[in-house]
């Protein structure tokens, strides 16, 4: 439905239908499309547009030119009882992660702790979406993902890391899991893409131009360098994520991965990893009550909020109201769906 400001209003069901049609028309197999569709819908449902429909044109383009293999068949192996390895085979991360998660969860419940490593992969969408599903099985979860280099180390000028997000989820007895998901840079690079699509400037402090100077132009920022969150702290987090998501998994390092933002360079072959921990044997019989007291000490303070609470609020609102995207983006996606 057209809106007065020129935007297009979509229900989440319409987001699902449009996403599926665009992916299938771009040569993505039904088996690989469905996990991506679920991730895009979940991102839009939580108000994370940068990993929802705003990212879909890139998915479609890369599937069409072969930068991601839309018909890939990921494979899983168990090198150790507590270690799970999935080769994404140059395909989307989503079906590879979906293949590995049940094995990871079973291993963690048996062993107490387990690790899932995914290599030869591609963008995995919102990492919080994946760790939340692990926490829904009653496990603590950490998630890591590397990306093509776009962020210099603190004090440097040459990109070494991607925006390298880290995510964490904890199960709760009477509420959805608590989910924390944050990039190593001031803001995820995908937010620059959203501003570019809307024709809006970015705040100073998000990105630097090719000469290392702050910019408000999202296109310049996309071609430039992202700013680490908190300087050395953000760069340190990016290093940890790089080792967990790329080095540990055998995936391509950020400095060697082709860009997520253009059609050149072939498959990026980046990686993701997840750690799942069964808290029960360690946290004790009153674990749920103790966690509730901890979270209550945060939520009980005026102006404070628990990580992920805004996303949960968005779910309820967006489920009723739907989302609005620009007419230009809607037309582009309709074009992919009809090709």
ChimeraX attribute file (.defattr): number of C-alpha atoms within 10 A of each C-alpha:
attribute: neighborCount
match mode: 1-to-1
recipient: residues
	/A:1	8
	/A:2	13
	/A:3	12
	/A:4	6
	/A:5	8
	/A:6	12
	/A:7	17
	/A:8	18
	/A:9	19
	/A:10	18
	/A:11	18
	/A:12	20
	/A:13	12
	/A:14	14
	/A:15	21
	/A:16	21
	/A:17	14
	/A:18	20
	/A:19	27
	/A:20	22
	/A:21	20
	/A:22	25
	/A:23	28
	/A:24	21
	/A:25	17
	/A:26	22
	/A:27	17
	/A:28	26
	/A:29	16
	/A:30	13
	/A:31	13
	/A:32	24
	/A:33	22
	/A:34	19
	/A:35	18
	/A:36	25
	/A:37	24
	/A:38	16
	/A:39	21
	/A:40	27
	/A:41	23
	/A:42	21
	/A:43	22
	/A:44	26
	/A:45	25
	/A:46	21
	/A:47	21
	/A:48	19
	/A:49	21
	/A:50	22
	/A:51	24
	/A:52	24
	/A:53	25
	/A:54	23
	/A:55	18
	/A:56	23
	/A:57	19
	/A:58	15
	/A:59	24
	/A:60	24
	/A:61	17
	/A:62	22
	/A:63	23
	/A:64	18
	/A:65	14
	/A:66	17
	/A:67	24
	/A:68	28
	/A:69	23
	/A:70	25
	/A:71	18
	/A:72	19
	/A:73	17
	/A:74	24
	/A:75	14
	/A:76	18
	/A:77	12
	/A:78	14
	/A:79	9
	/A:80	11
	/A:81	13
	/A:82	20
	/A:83	18
	/A:84	22
	/A:85	24
	/A:86	27
	/A:87	26
	/A:88	27
	/A:89	22
	/A:90	25
	/A:91	29
	/A:92	30
	/A:93	30
	/A:94	24
	/A:95	21
	/A:96	31
	/A:97	27
	/A:98	15
	/A:99	16
	/A:100	24
	/A:101	22
	/A:102	14
	/A:103	20
	/A:104	28
	/A:105	27
	/A:106	16
	/A:107	24
	/A:108	22
	/A:109	19
	/A:110	13
	/A:111	13
	/A:112	18
	/A:113	21
	/A:114	24
	/A:115	25
	/A:116	25
	/A:117	27
	/A:118	32
	/A:119	28
	/A:120	26
	/A:121	28
	/A:122	29
	/A:123	23
	/A:124	23
	/A:125	21
	/A:126	21
	/A:127	25
	/A:128	25
	/A:129	20
	/A:130	23
	/A:131	29
	/A:132	26
	/A:133	18
	/A:134	28
	/A:135	25
	/A:136	18
	/A:137	16
	/A:138	21
	/A:139	27
	/A:140	24
	/A:141	28
	/A:142	26
	/A:143	27
	/A:144	28
	/A:145	30
	/A:146	33
	/A:147	31
	/A:148	24
	/A:149	23
	/A:150	25
	/A:151	29
	/A:152	22
	/A:153	20
	/A:154	16
	/A:155	9
	/A:156	10
	/A:157	14
	/A:158	16
	/A:159	17
	/A:160	22
	/A:161	26
	/A:162	31
	/A:163	34
	/A:164	30
	/A:165	25
	/A:166	25
	/A:167	22
	/A:168	26
	/A:169	28
	/A:170	22
	/A:171	23
	/A:172	18
	/A:173	13
	/A:174	8
	/A:175	7
	/A:176	16
	/A:177	24
	/A:178	22
	/A:179	24
	/A:180	19
	/A:181	19
	/A:182	19
	/A:183	23
	/A:184	28
	/A:185	29
	/A:186	18
	/A:187	18
	/A:188	20
	/A:189	25
	/A:190	18
	/A:191	19
	/A:192	26
	/A:193	20
	/A:194	19
	/A:195	16
	/A:196	18
	/A:197	15
	/A:198	13
	/A:199	12
	/A:200	13
	/A:201	14
	/A:202	19
	/A:203	13
	/A:204	12
	/A:205	16
	/A:206	23
	/A:207	31
	/A:208	24
	/A:209	19
	/A:210	15
	/A:211	9
	/A:212	16
	/A:213	13
	/A:214	20
	/A:215	21
	/A:216	18
	/A:217	20
	/A:218	26
	/A:219	18
	/A:220	17
	/A:221	25
	/A:222	20
	/A:223	14
	/A:224	22
	/A:225	29
	/A:226	31
	/A:227	28
	/A:228	28
	/A:229	22
	/A:230	13
	/A:231	15
	/A:232	13
	/A:233	14
	/A:234	22
	/A:235	25
	/A:236	17
	/A:237	19
	/A:238	30
	/A:239	19
	/A:240	17
	/A:241	28
	/A:242	30
	/A:243	18
	/A:244	23
	/A:245	31
	/A:246	27
	/A:247	18
	/A:248	16
	/A:249	22
	/A:250	19
	/A:251	24
	/A:252	23
	/A:253	24
	/A:254	28
	/A:255	15
	/A:256	14
	/A:257	20
	/A:258	22
	/A:259	19
	/A:260	19
	/A:261	16
	/A:262	12
	/A:263	18
	/A:264	14
	/A:265	11
	/A:266	16
	/A:267	22
	/A:268	26
	/A:269	32
	/A:270	32
	/A:271	33
	/A:272	33
	/A:273	26
	/A:274	28
	/A:275	23
	/A:276	30
	/A:277	24
	/A:278	22
	/A:279	17
	/A:280	16
	/A:281	9
	/A:282	10
	/A:283	12
	/A:284	10
	/A:285	10
	/A:286	9
	/A:287	16
	/A:288	15
	/A:289	12
	/A:290	13
	/A:291	16
	/A:292	13
	/A:293	12
	/A:294	10
	/A:295	15
	/A:296	13
	/A:297	13
	/A:298	14
	/A:299	15
	/A:300	11
	/A:301	9
	/A:302	7
	/A:303	7
	/A:304	10
	/A:305	15
	/A:306	15
	/A:307	18
	/A:308	17
	/A:309	14
	/A:310	12
	/A:311	16
	/A:312	17
	/A:313	13
	/A:314	16
	/A:315	18
	/A:316	12
	/A:317	15
	/A:318	16
	/A:319	15
	/A:320	11
	/A:321	13
	/A:322	18
	/A:323	20
	/A:324	18
	/A:325	18
	/A:326	18
	/A:327	16
	/A:328	14
	/A:329	18
	/A:330	19
	/A:331	12
	/A:332	14
	/A:333	21
	/A:334	15
	/A:335	13
	/A:336	21
	/A:337	19
	/A:338	11
	/A:339	10
